[in-house]
Amino acid sequence: MKKDSIIIHIKTNKDDVVKIEIVQDSTSNKSPIWEIDDAEAYEFGEATIQISEGCSYEYIVTKGYHLGKISGVIHPSKFNSNTGRITPNIYVGTLDIAIYDSKENENCGTLSIEVKSTKISYREDYRKMLQDITEKCTDLLMQPNSPAQQWFTPDYTKKTTSLYQQFAFIKSILNSEEFNNSIHAFLAAPVTSWSGKEIEKDIRNIKRINNKVLKQIINGPGRIAISKQHSLKHKLDSLPLKVSVNYKKETVDTPENRFIKFALIHFVHFCGDFIYLLKDESKAKKEAIQIEGKLNQFLDHSIFKEISSLNALPLNSPILQRKKGYKEIFRTWLMFDLAAQLTWEGGNDIYNAGKKDVATLYEYWLFFILLDTITEIFKLERCDANKLVEKTNDGIGLKLKQGKQLLLEGVYKHGSRKLVIKFGYNRTFKGGSQYPDAGSWTSRLRPDYTLSIWPDGIKEEEAEKTELIVHIHFDAKYKIDNLSQIFQVNTDLEEEKTEQKKGTFKRADLLKMHTYKDAIRRTGGAYILYPGDDNTENNKRGYHEILPGIGAFSITPSKSNNGIDSLKNFLLEVINHFLNRASQREKMAFKTYEIYSKKSTIELKGLLPETIGINRGLIPDDTFIIIGYYKDDAHLKWILETELYNTRITTPNSPLFLNTKLISAKYLLLYSTTDKRTSKLYKLKQEGVKVYSKKDLLKKGYPSRPSQSYYLVFELDRSMEDEFKGLTWDIEKLKKHMPKVIGLPFAVSLVEIINAQ
């Protein structure tokens, strides 16, 4: 039931009753209070009084008492110690608040409040994610190379620092819908067998006589005389009072059913040991009692009264391995001991002291979802258990921990290319590194997950420095319901500023993706992962290809459709993108490397045409001019009239080397021995250089007899940019570029020409 305020009465250990009133914050209309019944609270292991995360509440306690401080959550008033505010922020779970006697400053009771997640489905999400993580971990521990040595039974009575973590894993198994359904499936259709035994039966009740019965009629003991009127009197003097017969009965006392009973009792014993260790009435103890009660309810079923104790494990039974209900319980039992061995440092972030940090659990859960997806899409080998679990003093430890870097690597093999695939959790990119080193331009950054791809055969460090690596980042954002919260095309910038001041800025998650994309070198994309129900395409491509890009994917803890297909399709596109060696991103990476790998010492401040329109590609150090020699005035006249410039291919002492500068030149600057300060600059047509024969030149009216068989011929374009008109260049300043043979053309850059004015 939703309320604006609530009054709670709590009996203290001094038999006093403390009244506590909690009301909505007067400045907020989105901070309701709920009260659920005891049955619902018991089922989900929650407190009956519930408030919302991220909201603010005011409280007042009976005079003479006050609530204990909890950093960042409970804020007593500086004026009246019995009043204050409750601000749970992102805390989710049971909040146990100490009640103090103000006079003696002694703890005299506890106020338990459940902080609900704003996500409606958080109860189911929490169970599903913890169950999935448990299954993934136990699957790892079942690998042959796992550090766990099966099968030894953990000592549940040994108190460890990670006891509640182990219980949380086991609770996720025993509280799962699958486990409950498997028990009901077993109870609905248990396996039975026929058991035969020999019993003594009154001869008058025998309905069928076989050879065994007939022999007892003739020779059996305990006989009585028969009357003279009996039909058998002429053959027998007496009949046995009772005869032994075989009796068959359908029974549920089978080896498989004995195993089911054994497994349930095994689970109950664990819960009992756990309850014994928890002396105080903690949340964990209540959860264990609830599970123990549920298991005992199952064992109270009449069917278990007919089943005897287990004397041998039927591990090879086809029924345990295949029959519905049996196979699920059998798998649960296999997982159980492994889960009890498993400790998880990261578990403290999720459920320590009654906390239910669903957002952090979602981050951990996504790690396994992404690991499975990347392994499948890139056809990598199954993850080695030793990379994720390790031996600890308490058993087997899961290495997954928020803020702790974890890297897994493999090779994707395709007919046309081999690629190294590295998947990182909490991979840290150092800040302030100098190009071309890896890292962030400014401060250190740490995305939740990073997929790094580069060609096989080179080291990662070299791939970074040569622009051959690409990083794709993902961040888990459990609190996002719908992308309309962050992908707003027409954003009210004034409202955005107000939100920033209040600390309720919704689009910060999106801007974080922009930060990753722009700050971390060689980033090809950054994407939000959120558990919403909006499967609309929300990926923005930088240009025309899948990378670079930015966007989001909806991945939900669901048994039917978790939304992973959209991410799989994206990764398949990424594969095809990397297999395309002519992609625009590949070209851009090469150009980036080509430009930044060398420090430029060029400085050019001369007047040049702007790089717009047809001159968009007029890059000074990539634009080349042919310095062409003309013999005399007659040769110059022929060049200008025909708009052709010819040059020899070879001379007796030296050939003409056709380098890219010469072939790709955009301008021609003519000079002669008497005209070395020249203004004769002409544009060249870009159709390419042609080869003319001696005969072809003569047909064009060449002024002298050609001495060579073939010539290179460039076509002139009479148009010229205004910036170059009226300028004069000194050829002597280009002397270092001149070939040894006078008359052969050579090419220089636009930078060198401008500096030769």
N, C-alpha and C positions, 0 to 999 in steps of 0.2 A: 504494500500500500504506500502510495506516494504522499508525502506530507511537507508542509512548509516549516514545521517545527515539531519537536518531540521532547517529552519529559521522561527521563529514565530514573528508576529507583534502584539503588545498589546497596545491598547489605554488606557492611564492613566486617572485618574480623573482630571488631569490638561490639558487634551486634547493633550498631547504629545503622540508620538508613540515610544514605546520601542522595539528595535529589540533584540531578543534572539536566539542564535544559539546553538543547541545541537548536539553533534557528538558522535559516538561510541568511547569507550575507545580504544586507540591505542594498548593496550596490550591484547585485547580480540577480538575474531572473532565471539562471540556469544552474541552480545548485539545490535540487530537491533532496529530500531525505526519505528513505524507504524503511519499512519495517516488514520483515518476512517472518513466517511462522517457524516454529521449532523444527518441524519435519523437513522443510526445505533447507534450513540452515544446517541440519544434521547431514542431509544427503550430500551437500556440496562442501561441507566443512567450513562454513562461514559464520560470522556473527549475525545476529538478528537485526541489529541496527546498522543501516548502510548509508553511506554518503558517496559522492562522486569525486573521482580524481580531477585535479586541475581546478577545483572550485574552492570557495572560501566559506567558512561557517563561524558563527559566534556562539559562545557557550557561557553559561553561568552555573556555578556549583554552590551547594548549601554553604552558608557562611561558616567559617571555621575549618573548611577543607579547600584544597586546590588540586589541580591536575599537574602531574609531573611534566617537566619540559622534555620535548623530543625535538632535537635540532631540525629547524626548517619546517616542522609540522605543527607543534603546539607552541603558541605564543601567548603566555599569560600577560595580562594587562599590567602596566607599570603603576597604575593607580589602585586597582583592586585585584588582589592575587587570586580571588575566586572567579574572576571573569577572564576572557581572552578570546583568541581566535584559533581555529583549526584550518590549516591550509595544506592538504595532503600532496599538492603538486602532482608529480608523476607516480607517487607511491600507489601501489595496488595490492590489496590483500588485507589480512586481519591486523588491525592496529590496536595493540594492547597498551592502554594508557594508565599509568599508576595514579591512584588517588591517595593524597597525603592528608594526614591530620596536621593542620597548619600550626597548632599550638606546640605539638611535640615533634613535628616534622618527620612523622613515621608513615611508612607505606601501610595503608590499611585496607586496600582493595584495588580492583582493576576494572576499568571500563573498556569493553571490547567493541570496536567499531569496524565494520567491513568497508574498505574503500573500493568502490566498484570502478571498473574500467568504463570509459565512455563507449566502448564498442559493445554492442548488444550481445554479440556471440562470444564474448571473452571466456565464459565458463567452458563452452565446448571447445573453443580454440586452445585453451590452456591444456585441457585433458588430451586433445588430439595431438598437439605438438610434443608434449612430454612423452606420450606413448610412442610416437614415431621415433623420437630421439633414443628412447630405451631400446626399441627394436633394432635401430641402426647400430647402436653400440654393442648389443649382444650378438648381432650378426658378425661384427668385427671380431668379437672375442671367440666366436666359433671357428674362425679361420685357423688353418693348421699352423701358421706361423705366429699366432697370437701369443703375447706374453702370459696369458692366463693358462694355468695347467688344469684342464678338466680331468676328472671331476673331483674336487674336494669341496666339502661342505663348510661354508663360512661359520665362524663362531659368532652367533648373533648376540651372545651375552657379553662379548668383549666390547666395551664402550670405546668408540673411536670418535675423532673430531668430525668425521663425515657420516655419522650414523643416519642423520636425517636425510642426507642426500641419497644414501642407499635405499632408505625407506621410500623416498619420493619416486625413485625408479620403479620399485616393486609396486607401489601404490598405483602407478600409471598402468601397470599390467593388470592388476586385480580389479581396478575400477573401470577398465575399458568395456565398452559395449560388446566388443568381440568376445571377451571372457564371459560376460553375463549370458550372451546368446549361446555360447558353447555349453554352459551348464544346463540351460533350459533345453537345448537340443539333446543332451545326454539323458536328462530326466524324462523327456517325452518319448524317446525310443532307445532304451538301454538294450545292449546286447544280452541275449539269454542263451542258455544251453540246457540240454536234458541231462539230469543226473539220475542214475539208476542205483537202487539198493534192494536188498533182500529183506522182506518182512513176513511175519507169520500172520496168516489170515484164516478166519473161521471157514471151515470147509463148506459150510452152507452158503457162503457168499461168493464162492468161486463160480465165475461165469464162463471161463474158458479153460479147458483142460489140455495141457500139453504133455509131452513125455515126462517132464520133471514132476509134474503134479500127479501123473498116473503112477509113477514109481512110488511116490509117498503114500498114495491111497492103498497100494498093495503092501508095502513094507514099512511105512512110516510109524514112528513111536506115538505114545499118548493115545492109544486107541480106545474106542468104546464099542460095545456090542451093538449090533443092529437088530431090529425087530424081525420077527418071522414074516411080517407082511411087506418088508422092504424089497424093492425090485432086484437088489443085488444079493439077497439072502442065499440064493442057490449058487452064488460064486464066492462070496466073502462072508466071514463071520463077524468081522469088525471093520471100523473105519477110523482114521486118525481124526482127532477133534480139530487140529489146526494143521495147515500145510504152509511150507515156505514158498513164496512167489516173488518174482522180480517186479519192483515198482519204479516207474519212471515219472520224474517231476520236472517241470520247467523252472529254471532258477536263474537269478541275476548274479549269483555268486561265481562270476567268471574272473580269470586273471586280469582282463582289461578293466572290469568294473572295480576290482580290488585296487588297481593302480589309481583310478580316479579318486577313490576314497583316500588312498594314501597321499596323493598330491594335495587334496584339500586340507587334510590334517597337517601336512607339512607347512602349508601356508598359515594355518591357524597358529601353529607353534611359533612361527617367526613373529607374528603380530603380538602374541603373548609375551615373548622375550623383549620385544621392543617396548611394550607397555610397561613391563617391569622396570626397565632402565629409566623410564621417564617418571620420576617421582611426583613432579608438580603437574598441575592440571593445565598442561600446555595445549596449544592447537594441534601439535603433532600427536599427542596422546589421544586427543579426541578423534582424530582421523584414523589412528590405528584401531581404536575401540570400534569405530564405525565399520571398518573393513572386517575386523574379527567377528562382529555381530552378523554381518552379511554372510560370511563363510559358514558360521555356525548354523544359520538358517538353512543353508543348502544341505549341511550335514544332518539336520534334523528331519530331512525327508525320509519317509518310511522305507524307501528303497535301500538306504544305507544300513538299515537294521538287518537286512538279509545278506549283506556283503561282509565277508570275513576279512581278516587282516592279510596284508600282502606278504608273501614269503619269497617271491622272486620277481624281478623286474622284467616284464614282457616287452623289451625294447624292440624286438623284431616283429611284433604283432602287426599284421596288415590292418587290423581294426584301428589300432592307435595311430597308424600312419595315414589312413585314408578316410575313415568314417567321420561324417560330420559330427561335430561336438567333441569327439575323442581326439581328433588330430589337433584341434585348437588348444585343448587342455594339455595335451602332451607337449606341444610347442611352448606353452606358457611355463610348464614345469622345467623344460630345458633352459628357458630364458631366465628362470627365477634365480637359480644359484649364481649365474653369471652377473645378473643385475645386482645381487647382494654383494658381489665382490667389487663392483664398480664404484669408484669415487670420482667426484667432479668438482674441481675448484670453482669452475664457472657456475655451478649450481647455487653457490651463495648469492649470486646476483639475482636469482629467480625466486627462491622460496625461503631464504634465511629468515628466521624469526617471524614466520607467518606471512612474509612478503610474497606477493604473486606478481612478479614483474613480467607481464605478458609481452611487453615490447621487446625486452631482452631475450626472452624465450623464443620469440618470433625470429630474432636475429640468428640465434643458434639453430633453430629448426631450418631456416633457409639455407644455412651452410650445407646441411646434408642433402636438401633438395637440389641445390645448385651442383654439389659434388656429383650426385647421381646423374643429373642432366648433362653436365659437361663430359662425364665419363662415357655416357651413351652416345652423345652427338659426335664427339671427337674420337670415338672408338678406342678409348684408352683402356689399359689394363685396370682391373679392380684395385681399389686403393689398398695398399699394404697396411695391415692392422697396426704394425709397429710405428707407423707415421702418426697415428691418432691416439693410441693408447700406450701406456707405459706402466711398469711395475712401480708401486709406491709402498710405503710402510703400512698403509691401510688396505692394500689389495691391488686393484688395477685402476689407474687414473686416466680419465679422459683429458687430453691436452687442450681441448677447446676452451678458451677463456677470453672474455671480452677485453680488448686492449692488448692481447698477446698475439704476436704474429705467428701464423701457421701457413706454410707453403707446401703445395703438392705439385708434382711435375710429371709430364709424360710427353710422348711424341705421336702426333697425328700423321698417319701414313696414307698418302694418296698416290695414284699413278703419276701425277704431274708434279707433285711437290710434297715435301716432308716439312712439318711445322712443329716447333716446340710449343707445348701448351703448359702454362704455369697458372695454377689457381691459388690465389692467396686470400686468407682471412686476416683482416686487420693489418694488411701490408702497409708498412710505413714508408712514405716517400720523404726523404730528408729535405729540409728547406735551405734556401740560399745557396744551392750548389751552382757552380759555374757551367755554362754550356761548353762542351756537349755532354757533360755527366748527367746521369739519371737524377730524378728528383723534382722538387717543386721550385718554382722561380723565387718564391718568398718564404713563407712559413711552412713548417712541417705539416703534412696532411696524411690522413689515414682513413681511406674508404673502408666500408665494411668488407667488401669482396672485390677482388681485382682479377680479371682474366687477362693474362699477358701472352701474346703470340709473336713468334719470330721464326725465321727460317732455320731448319735444323742444320747443324754443321758448324755453327759459329757460337761463341760464348755470348751470354746475355749482355755483358758489359760492352762487347764490340757491337752488338745489335743496337744498343742504346746510342752509341757514339756515331753510328752510320745511318741512323734514322730507319732501321729495319724492324724495329719492335713497335708493337701497338698495344696500348693498355685500354681495357674496357672496364669501367668501374660500376658497381652496384651498391646501393645503400638501402637498408631495411627501414621502412617507416610504417610501423604497425598502426599508429594513431590516425593515418589517413584513411578516410572512408571512400571518398570520391575525388577524382582528379580535378573536379571543378573548384576544389578548395585551393589549388595551387596553380593550375593552368588557366589563368584568367587573361584573356586577350586584352580586354578593355579594363584595366585596373585603375581604380580610384587612387591616385598617388597620394592625395591628402589623407585618405583613410588609412593607407599603408603606413604613412608616417606616424599616425596616431597609434596604430597597432604595434609599431616598433617601440614606441615609448611605453606602452602597457606591457610589453613582453608577450603579446599574443599574435605575433607576426606569422601568418599562415604560409607565406610563400618562401620562407627561409629554407625549407627543404629543397625547393626547386633551385634557388640561387646557389645552394651548396653543390648541386650537380654542375652548374656553370663554373663554379670555382674549381672543381676537379678537372673539368674539361680544359679550362684555360690555364690553370696553374701548373698541373702536373705534365711534364714534357712527354710527348709522343702519346697523348691520350686520344683515342679514337672515338670514345663515347662514354657517357655517364647516365645512369638510369636508376630511377626509384623503383623499389619493389614494395608493394603495399597489399594488404588483404582486403581489397574492395571487391565489389561485384560489377564494376564497370570494365567490360572487356573491349571497349572502343580502342582503335589504334591511336596511341598517344605518343608516337615517336617522331621527332622532328629531325629530318636529315639535313646535314650541313649544305650539301650541294645536290648531286644527282644520285649518289650511291648510299648504301646502308651506313657507311662510315665516311666521315665523322657524323655523329648524331647525338641527340639528347632526348630523354623521354621517360616512360614508366611502364611497368608491367604489373598486372593484378595477379598475385599468387596467394591463394587462401588455404588455410588448414581445413581441407574438405576431403571426405572419402570418395566422393563421386567425381567432382570436377574441381581440381585445385588451380586451374588456369595456367598450368605449366606449358601447355601446348603453344601458347603465343610466344613464350620465351624460346622454346625449342625451334619454332619457325624462324625466329630472329637469328639464333645461332647457326642454323642451316644456311641462312643468307650470308652470315659472316664467313662461313666456310667457303661458299662460292665466291665471295668477294676476294678472299685471300688466294684462291686458286687462279683468279684472273690476274695474270702478270701485267696486263695493260690497263689496269684500273687507274682512275684519276687520282685516287689517294696514293697509289704507288708512285705515280709521276710526281705528285706534290712532295712526297717524302724524299725522292731523289733530288728534286730542285732545292728543297730545304737544306739537305746535306751539302749539295754543291755550293750553295750560296754561303752558308754559315761555317763550312769546314775551313775556309781560308779567311784570314783577316784582311779586309780591303784597305789599301792605302791610297785608293783613288779619291781625288778631290776635284770636282768639276763645278765651276760657277759661271761658265760661259752661257751665252744666249743660245737656247735650243728650242725646237718646236715642242709644244706640249704633247704628252703621250695620250692623245685622244683620237678617236676615229681611226683612220687608216694608219696613224702613227702610234697606235696603242702599244705596239711592241718595240718602240724606239728606245731601247735600253742602251745607254751610252757605251758601256763596255762590252755589250753583245751585238752592237751594230758596227759593221765593217765597211770600209771605203777602199776601193781599188785605186792605187796610185798608178795611173797608166801613162806610158810614154808615147808621144807622137813625134814623127821624124822631122816634119817641116810643115809649112803653111798649106801645101797641097794636101797632105795627109789629114791635117786638121779640118780643112774644108770638106773633104770626103766624109769624115766622121760626122760632122754636123749635118751634112745634107742627107746622108743615108741613115743617120741615127744608129750607126753600128760602130763598135770599137773592136778591132782585131788585135790579136797578139800571138806570137809564135808559141808553139807547144814545146819545142826543143831548140837548142842552139848546138853548135859543134862541141862546145865544152860543158854545157849544163842543161839538164831538162827542167821543165817548169813543173813544180810540185803543186798539184791541185788540192790544196788543203781546204778545210771547211770555211775558213775565213774568206778565201777567194771565191768559192762557189756561192756562198750565202750573202755576198756583199750587196748593199742597197744603193751605194753611190759610186760614182767614178770621178776622180779628180785628175785632170790632164795636165801634163807638164812636158817641157822639152829642155834641151841643153841650154837654150837661150831664154827659157821662160820658167825659171824656178821659183818665182814669186807669182803664183797663179791664182786666179779666181774662177777657173773653168771647172766648176762642180756641177755634175749632172746626176739625176736619179736613174737607176737601172730598173728595167722591167723585171718582174720576179718570176717570169716563166722559166728561167734557167739559162745556163750558158749553152751555146750551140757550137757545132763543129762545121766549118766551111772548108771546102777544097780550094786549091789555087784557081780552078776554073770558076767556082762560085763567086769568088772575089772579083775576078775579071768581068763577070757578067754584071756585077754591081758597079762597074766603072772605077775599079781601084786604080789610083793614079800612077802606080809603078808596077813593074813586073814582080810578082811575088816569088820569093826565093825558096819558100817551104811548100811541101805538098798539102799540109793541112794547118788550119788556124783555129784558135778559140775565138768566138765572136759573142760580144755582149750587146744587148739592145738597149738603147737609151730612151728614157722617158723625159720629155722636155719640161714637165711640171716640176716646180721647185718651191719649197717652203719659203715664206717671206724672211724667216730668221736667218737663212743662209745667203740671201741675195746681197751682193755688194761686198762680201767678205773676201779677203786675200790670205793665202796660206804660203808659208815658206817651206819649200821642199827640203831645203838644207837641214831643217830641224828634224827631219825624218831619216837622216842619212844612215842611222844605225840599222834601219830596217831594209835598206836597199840591197838587192842581190848583187853579186859580183859582176854579172853580165849586164851591161847597160842595155836598157830597152825592155827587159822582162818586167812585167807588172808585179806589184806586191800589195799586200792588204794590211791596213792598220785600223785600229778601233776609232770610233767617233771621239772618244776621250783624247786620243793622241792627236787627232786632226784639230780639235778645238784648241789644244795647247800649242799647236803649231801655227796659230794665226799671226 
